[in-house]
Amino acid sequence: MLFTEAFRALGYELLAPRTDWSADSASGVCLSLWAKEIKYSGGVCTFDTRRDAQPIGTWNRKPGFKRRFEHLVRAVEEFDSAVDAIVVSGTPGGSYEDATPWRPEERKGMKWFVTALDRESGQFAAETRQVGV
């Protein structure tokens, strides 16, 4: 699926499709995550920019960084840290191959939540948790 189509499938519209990594709406926040950077253990998926992503200096000046940081803050403050997700296959930091909407009802009720957000650097972590679907 195309990147923009994946966001639309979850009810989000990218403001700048070529540079955005996230989107928001009246009902939530949606992040894109690289499949190759997601870790899986014990039935839980995790992602931490401090551990799993390229060094922050390679991406913290890109246009999508500022908007994603604003979306992360909004998720924490307005949506109890819950986020929707798009899983992107391909080369992290490079081109994507495919984008797949993460739907809890198709993932044994697992939804993504922001578990850490460094408001100074923009680094963050997220994990999946069981929710009622």
C-alpha positions, -999 to 999 in steps of 0.1 A, spaced: 0 0 0 12 35 -6 23 56 24 -5 82 21 -31 54 15 -20 36 47 -26 68 67 -59 74 50 -70 38 58 -67 47 95 -85 81 90 -55 104 88 -43 129 62 -6 138 59 -1 175 56 31 171 37 32 136 22 68 137 10 82 147 44 58 138 71 63 107 94 31 112 113 -3 127 113 -31 137 137 -68 142 136 -95 151 161 -95 116 174 -59 106 176 -23 105 164 -7 81 139 30 74 136 50 56 109 75 30 122 101 11 102 94 -27 103 132 -33 105 134 -11 137 106 -28 156 116 -54 181 94 -84 191 97 -103 223 72 -122 245 42 -111 224 50 -74 227 64 -51 200 87 -23 210 105 6 193 129 30 209 147 57 189 176 56 213 182 19 206 165 9 174 167 39 150 196 55 132 216 80 153 195 111 160 218 134 142 208 117 109 171 126 113 165 153 139 168 181 114 145 166 88 111 182 82 92 153 96 109 154 129 93 186 142 58 176 133 62 141 147 75 156 180 44 178 182 22 147 174 40 127 202 33 155 227 -3 156 217 -6 118 220 8 119 255 -12 149 267 -46 142 250 -48 105 241 -33 88 272 -2 80 251 -21 58 226 -11 61 189 -22 45 157 7 32 136 17 26 100 44 -1 96 68 7 68 89 -19 50 121 -9 32 154 8 43 151 30 74 160 65 65 157 56 28 130 46 5 100 26 16 87 -5 -2 53 -9 14 32 7 42 7 -13 62 -19 1 87 -16 -14 121 -51 -25 131 -55 -38 166 -84 -60 156 -60 -78 132 -32 -79 157 -48 -98 186 -59 -65 202 -24 -50 203 -22 -12 201 8 11 202 14 34 232 42 60 237 62 48 268 89 75 268 93 110 253 123 131 259 110 166 253 145 180 250 158 157 223 127 144 207 137 108 213 108 84 221 99 48 228 67 30 221 53 -5 228 22 -25 220 -3 -34 247 -35 -54 247 -67 -34 244 -103 -43 240 -113 -43 204 
